Amino acid sequence: MQLDFSTALDSASFLLGQQYDSSMSQVISYPASEEIKFGQPVTIDFDKGTVANMTATSTFSGIALRTNYQVAGSDISTAPPTTVTNTVGSYPKGAMVSIMKSGRIVIGYDNTAISGTPATLQATGGSLAWVCVTLPNPSVSGVSLGRIALTSVDTTSTKDPFYVGSTTKGKGVVIGYTIAPVVGALVPIQIADADSNSPLTTLA
């Protein structure tokens, strides 16, 4: 009978950046060229061999997976490894980032002060998940680079939630679609077409 239990790791319905289930997935690793938060869309620079947060000119390569740290023990140590929760919620610059290119992952979203049709959070495939890659000009309150929002699936219009502003419109890129109801501000998505900035054709 097990008498000792670890309380070192977080336990909740959803954790930001966690792999949602055991369905088919692909995960690769690259060192971070800057701090990258769990659950954040990223782009791989194959020339430099690094990974960074998405920008307006970059390609969607996947989403940063949640990880924990081994802080003690090694192959030559007599002390057992101790895994503790990463309370910062991000990979520091230089850390090896686990990138989910395909599969199902939990992301955080914020649907306040956006354009487009509000998300319809159905049980499966109810909404598109977008990441903001270009800020509107003039600025719009609450719209920031890297922010994720959800809108209803619509095969006749992209309904970009960040397409706001008068002089220069904001821009979002679809990173996937919801596959389960939300828990708080977290929702599992199916990743769509990593290494592409035009994944909508696969979602029609």
N, C-alpha and C positions, 0 to 999 in steps of 0.2 A: 504494500500500500504506500502511495506517495504521501509523505508527511511534510515535505518542504515545497513551498510554492514561491516563484519569483513574482515580485510586484514591481519590477524595474521598468516594465514596458507599459505604454498607454493601452487602454482598452476602451473602445467606444464603438458605436454602430458603424460609423465611417471615420476614417482618419485621412486628412488631406494628403494626397499623393499615394495612398495605398493601392496595391493591386486589388481589384474588386473581386475577382474569382479566378478559377483555375482554367478558364477557357484559353484557347491558343493565343500565345503572345510572343513577341520578340523584344528582348531587352539587350541593349549594348551599353558600353561605358566609354566616356571620354572625360579628360580633365576639364574643370571649369575655368574659363577665362575671367569670370566675375562671379559674384554671389548669385546663386540660383535657388529660388524657393521651391519647396516640394509642390508638386501639382502644377508647375508652371510650364507652358509650352517653350520649347527651346529650338535652337538651330545649331547644326554641326558645321564647323569650318574644317573641311577635309584637308585643306592645304596646311593649316596650322595644327591640325590634330587636336582641336579644342571644341568645347561646347559653350554657348552663351544664350541669354534670353533673346527671344525673337525681336526683330525690328522690322521696319517697313520694307527694307530691301532684302530681307533674309527669307529662307525657305523653312517651312514647318518640318522639323525632323523628329518630333516626338514630345513626350512629357516627362518631366523629372519625377522619378519614383521616390517615395518615402524610404528613409533608411535609418538605422540605429547604429551606434558606435560600439565597437569592441574596445574596452579601455584597459583590460588587464589580461594577462595570459598570452602565450604564443606556443609555437611548436616546440620550443626548447625551454619553456617555462613549466614549473611544477604547479603554478597557480592556474585554476580553470579560467577560461575567458568570462568576462562579465559584460553583458550587453546592457546599455542604458539608453533611455529615451533621449533623442535629439530634441532638446527643448527650444532650440533656435528656430527649427523648422526650415532649414535651408542648408545647401552645400556651400562651404566657403570657397573662395578663389583657390584654385589648385587642387581641390578635392576631386576624386573620381566620381562622376555623376552617372547613376544608373538611369538610362533613358528608355522608356517604353515606346517603341516605334509602332507596334500594333498590339491590340488587346483591350482590356477594360480597366479603367483607372478612376479613382475618385478625385474630382477637382472642386475648387471653391468658385462661387460665382456671385455677382452683384448685379441686380436688374434695376437699380434705381437710376433715374434721370437718363434713360436711353431712348432711342427712337426704335422704329420697327414695331412689330406685333409682340406683345408680352408672351412669355413662354407658356405653353400648355403642357404641364408636367404630367403626362400620361404614364401609365405603367411601363410601357416600352416604346422607345423611339419617338418620344413626344416632342423633343426640342433639339435645335442645333446649338452647339456650343461655339462661341466666337471669342477670339482674343484680339484686343485692341493693339494695332501695330502702327497707326498714324494718329496723332492727336488732332482734333479739330482746331481751326483758327478762325475766330477767337475761341479761347478755351471754353469748355462746358463743364460746369461743376460736377465733380465725381467721375469724370472720364479721364483715365490715366493709362499710360502705356502698360501693357501686360495684363490689364484688367480683363476678366472673363465675364461674359453675359450670355443669356439664353434667349432664343426666339423660337416661335413656332416653325415647324417644318413647312415650307411652301415651295413647290416645284416651279412656280411661275415667277417668283421674285426672291432675291437673296435676303431682303429685309435686314441688311447690315445694321446692327443696333448702334454702331458707333458712327454711322453716316450722319453726323450732326455738325453744325457750324455753318457760318454764312460765307466767309471768304474761302477757306479751305476745309473741305469735309474730312471728318475722321474716317478711318478705315479699319475694318476687322477682317480676320481670316478664320474660316471654319476649321475647328480642330477635331470635331466629332459630334456625336448625337447621344442624347440621354437614353439610358436603358432601364432606369428605375426611378421611383419617386425620390424627392430630396429629403435629406435629414438636416434641418437647420439650413445652412448656406452651402452644404456639400451635396454633390450629386455624382453618381457613377456615369461615365460615358464610354461609348465605343469609339476608339480613336479612328479617325478617317484619313486615309491617304497621307501618311507621313512622307516627307520629301516632295510635297506638292503644295502649292498655294491655291489650287483650284479643285478642292475635294468635293464640291457640291454635286458633280455629275454622278458620284457614287451613291448619293443619298436620295435621289429622285424616286 
